Amino acid sequence: MYSLAALVDKILDIYSWVIIASAIASWLVAFGVINVRNQFVRMLVDVLYRLTEPVLRPIRRIMPGLGGVDISPVIVLLIIFFLRHLIAEYWR
């Protein structure tokens, strides 16, 4: 059972980094720091979008608009933080 808990914990850890990378990439695209006309950048942004959007979309629907500020990644990171600590509490 410990191996399964360790695997889930590692998957949640990797996914939290994917969410952080997606948020940073969206900021860089929005401020014009990176150009999405570059094929590699476009592919990277698309992969990050496809990995994170299924989790972020339901939270965006529930959350009220905050004037253009998207806090759904923060909420998902808090949920991941809670789940990782829950796993650590019960299976370690």
RALIN-V125361 format. One line per field, one symbol per residue. ss: DSSP state (@ for helix, = for strand, . for the rest). psi: psi as a letter, one per 20 degrees, with the letter a starting at -180 (. if undefined). burial: 1 if it has 9 or more other ideal C-beta (glycine too) atoms within 8 Angstrom, else 0. Layout:
ss = ???
psi = ???
burial = ???
This chain:
ss = .@@@@@@@@@@@@@@@@@@@@@@@@@@@@@........@@@@@@@@@@@@@@@@@@@@@@@@.........@@@@@@@@@@@@@@@@@@@@.
psi = hhgghhggghghgghhhggghggghhghghjjgqpihpgggggghgghghhhhhhhghhhhgqqpkkipojhhggghhggggghhgghhhj.
burial = 00001001100110110111111011011000010000001101100110110011001100100000000110111001101100110000
